[in-house]
């Protein structure tokens, strides 16, 4: 028998290629009611790694439009 956390991990949409198709992946996660994990968001950009301002604004918009959305971003903004 699997636990609730194991079931959530197996349902999680995981992408390691950063911000590629950022908006589409967020929307598909919301529509499918599945958690999303994005890694390596511009992690190779030494000047400005992580999310851009327009991407952060889009996340704030989705947070306001949805009920129960939980968004966690690491300190450098390279993982969501």
N, C-alpha and C positions, 0 to 999 in steps of 0.2 A: 504494500500500500504506500503510495507517495504522499508526502506532506504537502501542505498548501504552498510553502516556499519553493519546493522542488517543482511543483506543477507550474508556478509562475515563471521560474527560470527556464523551463522548457518551452513556454509559450512566448518568451521574450524575443522580439525582433532584434538581432544583433548585427551591427555593421562596423567594420574596422577601417573603412576608407574615408572617414571624416565627413565633411560637409557635402559630399556628392549627393545630389538629389535630396537635399535637406528638407525642403517643404513637403515633397511627395512622401517621404518616409514618415514625417510627423503626421500627416493627414491619414496615411494608411494605418498607422498605429491607433489613431483615434477612432477611425471607422471600424476597425477590426476588434477594438477593445483589448488590444494586446500591449504590454509594456514595450518600450523601445530603448535600446542602448546604442549610442553612437560614440565611437572612439576615434582617436587620432584626428580630431578636428583641427586642421592646419597645424599639427604638432611639429612639422618640419619648417614652419615659418618662424625664423628667429626674431624678427622684428615685431610681429603681432600674431602670436599663436592664439588659437581658440576661436570663439564665436565673434562674428562681426556685429556691429550695432543693429543693422537691419534684421539679422537673424534673432537677436535678443528681443527686438520689438515684436517680431512674429510670435515668439514664444509667449510674451506677455499677452498678446492678443488671444492666442489659443487658451491661455490660462483663464482669461476673463470670459471667454465664450463657452467653456466647458465646465462641467460640474465634477469635482473630485479629482481633477488632474493634479498629479504630483510631479514637479519638475526639480531635478537635482543636477547641478552643474559643479564640476570640480573647480578647485581654486584657480587653475590656469585657463579654464574654459575649453579644454580640449576633450572633455568627456561629458556627455549628457545622458 
